[in-house]
Structure formats: C-alpha cells, structure tokens
C-alpha cells in the first residue's frame, strides 16, 4: 500500500509540474509569434490554447495523459539540447536558422517525436508475436508437452472478436497440450457480452489435456463501482465454455504433471504454497499458474518446478517496467529466469490495460515446450 501511495503522490507532482511547464511553453511561443500583443492578450491566447489541449482528456484521460507526458518529456529534451549548445559556446548567444527557431518555439520537434512514439505504441499493441521457450525438467515424462500461455487480454481494449479468433486459431494450430489463461482476460471495462464472447473464443481452443484459468486482479471488475457482470456470472461463463477454474486448486495432467492455480494475491487470504503441495507427488512436474509473478524463492524451496505469470504487461509504457524491477513490486517483469530449480516465465500479455498503446515490450502469446531431461 505504501508503494501505491508513493506512486500516486509522484504522479500528482509530475502531472502538476508538467502542466505548469506546458503552459509556460505555450506562453513563450505566443510571445515569440505575437510580440506586439499586450500582456493580457498573450495570457488569454495561452489559456485558450492550453484549454484546447486538455479537451481530449475528457474522452480518454489515461491515454491523453500518457501522450501528454511523452510530449512534455520531448519538450524538456529540446530545452536541454539548447542549454547544452549554449554551455558549449560558453554562454554566448547562438544564431539559429529561422526554420529551427520556429520548430523549437512551436514544439514541432517534440510533436513529431511524440507522433512517432504513438505510431510505434499502436503497432506494438496490435502486432501480436508468438514467443517460444524450451525448458528441460529433471523429471521423467512419457512425452514432450507444449503449454500455451495467454494473459492480460483485458478484452475490449484492443482486440475485437475477429482479431481474437484469429489469435486463437494460431494458438490451436500450434497443437498445445494444454492452455493456461493466466488472469486479466477481462476487466472492469469489459461488457457482459464481451466477457462471454472472449471466453467462448478462448474456451474453443482445442488442446489435448484441457484449458485452465486463474484469476487476475482485474477480472472480477473490482475497480468499477458498478461492474458489468458479477463474479458468479463470470465463473459460470468460464465453466460453461469448458475451461477449468483453479483457485488455490490443482489439476493433474496426464498423470505426469500437477498444475496448481493460485488465487490472486491482491484479494487477501490464499493458501500457502506448502499447504497446497503437502500431499503432492514430487515425482510429477509441479507447475504453478499465478497471475502476479511473486514468491519465487518460496516456490523453489517448496519444490516447484515452474511458474507462469502475467500481470506486468512487460511494463507496457516505458519506463514502468524498469521501475517495477527496481521497486521489487514483482520478482520479474518479463521473460524467463531460473531461480534455484524453479523455472519462471512472465508474459507481457496479449494486449494491455487502459489504452491501446505499448512502448515497452510487445504483445504476445507464449508457447512453452517442456522436455524431460
């Protein structure tokens, strides 16, 4: 909780400072292009332009805020570049070509850079990659297993019915032995119809040993005062689509693997891993599905072989992934890591939350090829 309060305060400070800085940049531009105007007129024009720039925030605040912060950062970088040039010239005034002055004063360079980031972020969100991992476990199997991992769809943010169906078809073509839906498939903004649509498509992926689901922190819609569907409707829909829900419960796969699905850690009480594995057959592969990537050392100590997670989105917007790693909010933000004998995987997710932009990591579904040593 302390971390979230700190982040909230930090965002407020950054947001207010950015707005003040942005207002001053507009005022500087107005002064440059209308030198003869009165002080009152300059401020009126600046205020009008400033208000116009805020209008998009009423339609999609989070997306606007992300774009606004990028634009502000690029404006700051332009100011920094100008200051560096002035320092190199030992404080002497530098004569710039007219077009360069106009580009600087209007923020055209910052605007072009922001547009480039926006285009890249949109592409990164909608261009879904297939990511494959090979892992060898020192336990006997009768076959190689392929696990399909899907997380953080947040249905309704980017993919529509046809696009999701296309990705489901691609996953099915890979012939997965089982599918793990690792949380946040839907969220507080997904409609009841959308929720049913998403799970009908994902439940339709054919696999040899079944499709399994664990809750994320958004699925039940707790971040909305009036959710579009109840937890009971959600769970009933999932089960009606042939998907097995695991809430601190386990399922045996081909009598060679124990899949343990965790309750999401955000919702308070959940069983300790030692309690979940006390009667486990450790000759079988122990695979943990937990939405949030945490407790790696504890899982390794308990004798677990693998853990798959989502939640982080790989950061989604730079530099949040880096900050997540530094803050220790999660044990890992993206990729594969071995902790003792535990093989840990974190997917960046097949979509994203809040807005259809992604400047850190790509959208993906994951195929993990599990081999016996």
N, C-alpha and C positions, 0 to 999 in steps of 0.2 A: 504493500500500500504506500509506503514511504517513497518508493521509486516513482510511482504514478503521480503522487503529489508534486514531486520534484520536476517531473516532465511537464506537468500541467503549468506550473509556475514558469518554467523555462520557455514553454511555448507562448505564454502570455507576454513575457518580457520581449521575446524575439518578435512576436506579432506586432506589438505596440511600437517597438523601435523601428521595425520595417515600415510601418505606416507613416510614422513621422519623417523618416528618411525619404520615403517615396514622395510625400507632399513637398518636401524641400527641393527634390529633384525636378518636380513639375514646375515649381515656382521659379527655379533657376532657368528653365527652358523658356518660360513665359517672359521673364526679364530679358533674355537674350533676343527673342524674336519681336518683342514689343517694348523697345527701350523708352519710348516716349509716353507710355501709359502711366497713369497715376498709381500710387501705391495701392489704393483701394481697388482699382480696376484689375491690377495684377493678381491680387489675392482673390477677387471674385472669379476671375477666369481659372485660376489654380484650383479653387474649391469646386467649381463646376466640373472640371476635368477629373479631379480626384473622386468626386461622387459618381461620375460616369464609370470610372474604373471599378467601383465597388458593386455596381448593379449585378454582374454575373454571380456574385457571391450569394445572392438571394435564391438562385436557381440550383446551384451546386457548390455549397460553401467549401467543402473539403477539397474538391478538385480545383476550385478557384484559388484557395489558399496555397496549395502546392505549386501551382503555376506562378502565383504572385511571389512566393518565396524564391523560386528559381530566377525570376526576372530581377528581383531585388539583389540577389547574390551577384548576378552578372553586372548589374549597375555598379555595385561595390568594386568588383574586379576591374571595371573600366576606370573607376576613380583611383584604384590602387595603381594601375598601369600608368596613369597620368602622373601620379605622385612619384613613382619610380623614375620616370623620364625626367621630371623636374629635379629630383635628387641627383641623378647622374649629371645633369647640367648645372649642379651646384646652386640651385635656386633661381637661376636665370630663366626668364620667360622664354618659352619655345614657340616658334611660329609654325602653326599647323595650316595645311591647305583648307580652303573653305568647306569642302565636302566633309573633311574629317571633323571640323568643328560642329557642323550640322548633325553628323552621325552621332557625335558624343552628346551634344545638348539634347537631342530628341530621344536618346536612348535606343537608337536604331540598332546598334551592335548588340546590345543586351536583348532587344526584342527578337532579332534574328537567331541568337543563340538559344533563347527560350523556345522559339518555334521549333528549332532543330531537336531540342530535348523532348518537346511534346510529341513530335512525329516519331522519334525513337521510342518513347514510352508507350505510345499506342501500338506500334509494331511489336514491341516486346511482349505486350499483354496478349495480343491476338495471335501471334505466331507461336504456336504450342509445339514444343520439342519433345521427342522421345528420349529419355535418359536411361541407359542400361548400366547395371552394375553386376559384376561377377563376385561372388563370395564363396569361400570354401570353409565348411564347418567340420571340425574333427569329431564327427559322429556318423554312424553308418546309415545310409539311405538305400532304398532299392532303386531310386531314380533321381534325376536332377529335377528340381522344382523351379518354376517361374512364378513369382508373385508380382501382380500388378498393384501399384500403389497410386491412389488418387486422393488428393486432399485440397481443401481450400478453394472449392468451386465458387462458393458464395453466389449461387445461381441467380442470374438477373443482372449482375454487374457487367459482364462482357459477353459470354456465350449465350446464344439463343438455342432453341430446340434443335434446329438443323445442324448447327455447329457442334453441339454437344453429342448429338447422334453420330456425327462423323468421327469424333474422337473415340467414342465408344466402339465404333466399328473397327477403328485402327487397333485398339487395345485387344479386341476379340480376335483379330487376325494374327496377333502375336501368340495366340493359344496359351493364355495364362492358366496355371493350375488352380490358382485362387486369386481373388480380388479383395484388397483391403481399402475400404473407404475410410480415410483417417481423419474425419471431422471437418466441420465447417463446409459441408456440401451445400447447405442453405444458410441463410442468416436472417436477421431482423427485417430486412427489406424484401425478402423473397415472398411472393404471394402464395396463398394456399394452392392455387392452380399450378404455379411454378414449382412448388415443393413436390407435388405429386408427379409432375412432368419429369423433373430431374431424377427422382428415384426410379421411375418407370424405365427410363433410358439406362441408368446405371445398373439396375437390377436385371436388365435384359442382356447384359454382357455374359456370354456363355463361358463358364470355366469348369474345370474338372471336379474341383472339390468345394465349390461354393463361393459366395460373395459375403463379406463381413463388414460390419460398420461399428465405429466407435464415435462417440460424441466429441465435438469440439466445444469451444467456448461461445460460439455464435449460433449454433443450430437451433436452440430452443427459443431464440428471439428475446432473450432477457434484456437486451439493450433497447427495447422498444416498450413504451408504456402499455400499448395495446397490440400484442403480437398478432400476426396474420393467421396463425394457427396455434393450436395447443400442443403441448408435449405429447399428449395422448394421440392426437391426430397424426403427429409426426411419426411416432413409433409404430402406430398401426399401419401407416402408409409404407414405411420401410419394410415391415414384416410381410405385408401383402405383396410386395414386389419381390419376395423371395430372398431378401437379404437378412442375414442373421445379425442381430444387435448384441454386442458384448459390452456389459457394464460391470467391470471387475469380475468377468466371467471368462471361461476358456472353451475352446473347441478343439477337438483332435482332428488332425488332417492326415488321412491315410495311415493312421496308427503309427506315424513316424515323426509327427510334429505337433507341438502344443501351442496353439495361438491364444494368447491372453490379451483380451481387450480391456483397456483401463477406462474408468470414469475420468472425465476431465478434471484436472487438479484445481481448476477455478471454483468448482462447486463444493468446496469443503471436504467433508468426510469421504474418504475412499480407503479401501483395504490396503494394508502394507504389502509390498511385494513378497515378503517372507510368508505372509498368510496365504497369498494366492498360489504360492509354489510349494507349500508344506507337504502336499500329497502328490507332487508332480513326479513323473518318471523322467529322471535326468538323463536317461539314455536317449530320449527323444530330443529333438531340437526345440528349444524354448524361444518362441518369437513373441515379442511384446508389441502391441499396437497402442500407442499413446499419443494423443493429438499434440501435446506440448513436449518438446524434447528436453527432458529433465531426469535427474536421479540416475545418471549413467554409472556412477561409482557403486551406488547401492544395487543396481541391477546386475552389474558384473559380480559383485560379492555374492549375490543370491544365486548365481549360476546360470543366468540368462545368456543366450547365445546372440540374439539380435533384438533390435528395437527399431521400429519405423515410426516417423512422426511427420507433422506438417507445421502449421501454426505461424511460422516466422515469415512466410512468403519470400524467404531469401532476402528480407529487408524491404522489398517492393520499391521503396523510394530511397535512393542513396541520400545520406549515409546511415539510415536507420539500422541496416544490417550490421554495420561496423559498431554502432553504439550499443546494439543488443549484445554483441560479443563482449565488448568492454565492460558493460554493466553487469554481466553474469546473469541476465534475466533468463537466458536459456543456455543449456550446455553446448549447443551448437546451432548455427543459423542455417547452414546449408551443406549438403554433400554427404560424404562418408568419412567416418573416423572409427578407429579401433581403440577401445578403452579396456585394457586388460584382454580378456577373452570376449568382450562384448563388441559386436559389430553394429554400429549405429548409423542410421540413414535418416536424413531430413530432406524432404522435397520442398521446392519453392512454391509448389501448388499449381494447379491447372488454370487458375485465374487469380483474382486479387480482391481485396476488400475496399469498399468505399467509393472507388473511382477506377475507371479503366485506363490507368497509367501504371507503368512499371519501368523504372530506370535502374533498378538493381536486380540482377538475375532475370531469367526468362520464365515463361510459363511452361509447365511440363507435366507429363505423366511418367511414371517410373516403372521399369521392369527390373526386378532383382532375380538373377539366376543363381540359385542356391545349389552348391555342389557338395558332395561328401568327400572328405579327404582320403 
